[in-house]
């Protein structure tokens, strides 16, 4: 599966508010870290999702990462 597969609008908007956890460690986010889908934004021909991570050391400024559909399906699990 290509990492660059994007969400369509309805699928992306349906994910907003969902709780997730990461299945892998990346960019300072440990494996099994919890987060929430906070936004869906247009990106070229589709949509990507913003995940805000629950990291105590980032309490002043939340850490947010953006995911394509391919990345979301490969690296994250919905709770």
C-alpha positions in Angstrom: 0.0 0.0 0.0 1.3 3.4 -0.9 1.9 5.9 2.0 0.6 8.7 -0.3 -3.0 7.3 -0.5 -5.2 10.1 0.8 -8.6 10.1 2.4 -11.7 11.3 0.5 -13.6 14.1 2.2 -16.3 12.0 3.9 -13.9 9.4 5.2 -11.6 12.1 6.6 -14.4 14.0 8.3 -15.7 10.8 9.8 -12.4 10.2 11.6 -12.3 13.6 13.4 -12.7 13.0 17.1 -11.6 9.4 17.0 -9.1 8.1 19.6 -6.1 6.3 18.3 -2.8 4.8 19.4 0.4 4.4 17.5 1.7 1.0 16.6 5.3 2.1 16.1 7.7 4.7 17.5 8.4 7.8 15.4 9.4 11.5 15.6 9.7 11.4 19.4 6.3 9.7 19.8 6.7 6.3 21.7 4.9 3.2 20.5 1.4 2.8 22.1 1.1 6.6 22.6 -2.6 7.7 22.6 -3.9 10.6 20.6 -7.0 12.0 18.9 -7.8 13.0 15.3 -8.4 16.7 15.6 -8.6 18.0 12.0 -9.1 16.9 8.4 -7.5 19.2 5.8 -7.5 19.2 2.0 -4.1 18.1 0.6 -3.9 18.0 -3.1 -6.5 15.5 -4.5 -7.6 14.3 -1.0 -7.4 14.8 2.7 -4.9 14.2 5.5 -5.6 14.0 9.2 -4.0 15.8 12.2 -3.3 13.6 15.2 -2.7 15.4 18.5 -0.6 13.2 20.8 -1.1 12.8 24.6 2.5 13.5 25.7 2.9 15.0 29.2 6.2 16.7 28.2 4.4 18.7 25.5 1.7 20.1 27.9 2.5 23.7 27.0 2.3 23.2 23.2 0.7 20.0 22.0 2.5 17.8 19.5 0.5 17.3 16.3 1.4 15.1 13.3 -0.3 14.8 9.9 -1.2 11.4 8.4 -2.2 10.2 4.9 -4.7 7.4 4.7 -1.9 5.0 3.9 0.1 6.0 7.0 -3.1 6.0 9.2 -4.0 2.5 8.2 -0.4 1.2 8.6 0.9 2.9 11.7 -2.2 3.7 13.9 -5.0 1.7 15.6 -8.4 3.2 16.4 -9.6 2.6 19.9 
